[in-house]
């Protein structure tokens, strides 16, 4: 398993670790991603679209990962 907060940590893992999303919500986003396989939407875009998390939270997590 990757080190917490490392650049290798997936966005969904980071959102669960910080309490912003649940494992079930991450699975919901991943399912939607698979269903829309022909559409180039990122995990964060789908999570915001489904109103599971807000854009600012996504940006905060991504910035933390970039700073590591």
Secondary structure as UniProt FT lines:
FT   TURN            4..5
FT   TURN            7..8
FT   HELIX           11..17
FT   TURN            18..19
FT   HELIX           23..35
FT   TURN            36..38
FT   HELIX           43..49
FT   TURN            50..51
FT   HELIX           55..67
//
